Amino acid sequence: MAIVTFEYEPKRIDQGYNNRTLYVNLSSMEISGKQVSQVMRDVFVGGRGFDLWLLWNSLPHDRIIKWNDPENELCIACGPLGGTPVFPGSGKSIVVSLSPLTGSVLDSNVGGYFGSYLKFAGWDALEIQGKAHSEILVFIDGDKNKVQIEDASELPTETEFIVEILADRFAAENPQSISVVSSGPGAEHTYFGCLNFSWYDAGRKIHRFKQAGRGGLGTVLRDKKIKAIIVKYSGQITVESNNPADVDMVKAIGRAYNQEIRKLDPNQNEMARIGTTHLVTIMNDFDLLPVRNFRFGSHPEASELGSEIYRRKFHEGFDGCWLGCSLACAHGVKDFELKTGPYKGRRVFVNGPEYETIAGIGSNCGIFDADHVIEANYYCDLYGLDTISVGTSIALAMECYENGVIDRSATDGLDLRFGEKETVLELLHQMARGEGFGTVIGRGVKKMKKILVEKHGADVEFLEDIGMEAKGLEFSEYVTKESLAQQGGYGLALKGPQHDEAWLIFLDMVHNLMPTFEQKAENLHWFPMFRTWFGLNGLCKLPWNDVVPEGNKNTREPAKVISHVENYAKFFYAVTGRKITADEIILMSERVYNFQRIFNLRMGFGKRAHDAIPYRAVGPVTREEYESREKRYDGQLEKIGCNPQSNSTEEKIAILRKHREAEYEKLMDAVYKRRGWNREGIPTLQKAKQLGIDFPRIIEVIQGNLQSSANSGA
C-alpha cells in the first residue's frame, strides 16, 4: 500500500535530456520535480555532475553535516548519452552521497539498467533526502507516470531475495521492465555497504547485479530505511528513445564501434570471455598484485586465481549489463554450491568475480583458492558489502594478528592468519549479523586503526604505514611501490584511492608509456579529466581502452587511444547536438572535477594534507618487504648516491623512504600546478573563473580556504 503517491506528466526526451529531476524527501514524505536549467546542462553536463550539483544545493549553508544526518542525500543519475542501445557501455549509473568512510562527498559508478530506465521513465536524476520513520521502498513507475513511497517492513533486505519478490509484484508480466537498487544486512552493520543495481538476464531468466561499491553508499541507503528503489519502464528501447540530434550518426558510430570490439577483443584482452580476470596474471608478472596486505606484489600460486581458472568456471552466454554492449564483460558462475553460512548447500548464480574482488579477498588475504573467492563474492553481494573495502580491511587485521598487535582474545577466538579462508567467510557472516570482530572490520581501515591503538595499544606510526587507506577510503587492489604515477593516481583522487579516476599503473609499469617525471604529472591531469567525462554522460570506461584499434601503438599518444576519444566527441554531438572537440571534453570534465574538489573543501576535506598516502603505497615498510626485493632496492639506493653495503637494512629503509616521500611531494606540486591549484591543493579564483564555475557560494568556499591556509602559514 502506498504511503504517498506523486503523479507526473509524461515527457519526450530532448537530445538526451528530460530537463527535469526527481526529488524525494523521506522525512516529510514529499515528492516533487525540479527543472534542469541550461546553465546546469552547460556546466555540469549530466550524471555525476548533476548529482554533485543537486547535493551541493540541498545541504545547509551554515554547518557541515554528517553522512547519517537527514539532510544528506543519495543522488543517482545517468547522463545524456546513457541508455543508447547500440553503443557499447552506455548503461552506467552514477551515485553520489556523503560517505560514512570519508565523511565527504563521494561518487561511485555502476552498470545495469537503472539509470537508463530512470531517464526513460522521465527523469534525468533522482535525489533522495531525509530519513523514513519505518522501512520503505520507492517505486518509480514510468509506465503509469507515478512515484510511490510504500511500506517495506515485511520485505527481506538481502538483494537477491528482495528483487525476486519485487519482480513478481511489479513486473510479473515482463521481468525485464524493472531495475532495483538495494543493499543488504551487511550495509546496516558496517561503514562500507555497497549498492546492488539489478538487471534481467533474459537468456538465463534470472535477475543479476552490478555494484556501486565504494564509500559505503549502501550504508547510506539502509540508514535512510530504504530497502529498495525500483524503476519500471516497459517501452521498447531503440536509438530513437533518446531522441538524439542525429539518429543516423548514432547508429553508424555504434555499429562501427561494436564491429571493432567483436573483431579485436578475442585477440586482445578477451573481455567478452574472461572479463577483468586477465589482469591477475599480468599484475603478478609485473609485481603489482597485492599479496598479504600489499606487502608483496607477486606469489607463485597466483595462477590459481587467474583467467584460465575462470575461463572454465564462468558460465557461457551473453554477459552484457546493458543492451547491445558487445564488450559483454559481466561474467558469472552458475550453480555454485555454497559451503558456509546461512545458505550452505544452496546452488546459486554468482555475479563475478572481477579482478578487484579476486585480488582483495583472495591474494591480499593470502588466499589462492578460486572457489573461496567465488563464495565470498556471493555473500558480499547478498549482504551488500564492498569487496574491495572488505579485502583491504581484513588484510590489515591479518597483518596485525601475525605481528602480535591483536590475538584471539581480541578477535573473539578467530584465527586471523593470512590464508585462513574459513575466518574470512566467518567475518562476512558476522558483518551481516552485526556480531563479533566482524563489526570492528566493518568500520573500515581508518576507524579500525583508531580502535587498535586505543584498545590494544598498537603503534600509531606502524599502523599509519601499513593501513591501506587514504581520505578514509580503502585502497583498491594494485601495489604501487614502484609506480609514482599510480601513487599520485590514488593519493590525488578526489574521493580516495580508487582506480576509476586515474588507472595509470598498467600504462606506467606494463607498457612504460610515461617514463619521465613530467609525463607522469601531465597524465595525472589528463587521465582523471577524461575518465570524469564518462561519469558525466552515463558511459562505461572499458570500451575506451580495453579494446584498442589496430595501429594505435603507432600513434603519437597510444595511452590515450585518441581515435576513440574523437569518436566519443562525435557521439556526444550526435546525441546532444552540441559540437565539441577532444580538448573540450577535458574542459567539460575540469569544471565538474574542480567543483568536486571545492565541494570537498566545503566539507573540511581536500587540501594537501588529505592527499597523503600510507608509506606502504610508496615503499617497503618492514625488513621482510625490503629483503624480499633487496637487489632492486639496493640498486635504487646506488642511483641516488648511497652505498647499500655500508648500511643496515633498517638504515636502507629509512634512506629510501626519505627519497621516495620527497618524490611524491614533488609530484603533488607539479600536478597541483598543472590543475591550476595552489600549493595546498586549493583551486585558485582564477581557475574557477576560467572554468565558468565562479558561482557566489563556490567563490566563498575558495576564499575561505585560501584565507585559512594563509593564516596557518601554509
Buried (B, 14 or more C-beta within 10 A) or exposed (E): EEBBEBEBEEEEBBBBBBBBBBBBBBEEBBBEBBEBEEEBBEBBBBBBBBBBBBBBEBBEEEEBBEBEBBBBBBBBBBBBBBBBBBBBBBBBBBBBBBBBBBBBBBBBBBBBBBBBBBBBBBBBBBBBBBBBEEBBBBBBBBBEBBBBBBBBEEBBBBBBBBBBBBBEBBBEEEBBBBBBBBBBBBBBBBBBBBBBBBBBBEEBEBBBBBBBBBBBBBBBBBBBBBBBBBBBBBEEBEBEBBBBBBBEBBBBBBEEBBEBBBBBBEEEBBBBBBBBBBBBBBBBEBBBBBBBBBBBBBBEBBBBBBBEBBBEBBBEEEBBBBBBBBBBBBBBBBEBEBEBBEBEEEEBBBBBBBBBBBBBBBBBBBBBBBBBBBBBBBBBBBBBBBBBBBBBBBBBBBBBBBEEBBEEEBBBEBEBEBBBBEBBBBBBBBBBBBEBBBBBBBBBBBBBBBBBBEEBEBEEEBBBBBBBBBBBBBBBBBBBBBBBBBBBBBBBBBBBBBBBBBBBBBBBBBEEBBEEBEBBBBBBBBBBBBBBBBBBBBBBBBBBBBBBBEEBEEBEEBBBBBEBBEBBBBBBBBBBEBEBEBEEBBBBBBBBBBBBBBBBBBBEBBBBEBBBBBBBBBBBBBEEBBBBBBEEBBEBBEEEEBEBEEBEBEEBBEBBBEBBBEBBEEBBBBBBEBBBBBEBBBBBBEBBEBBEBBBEEBBEBBEEBBEBBEEEEB
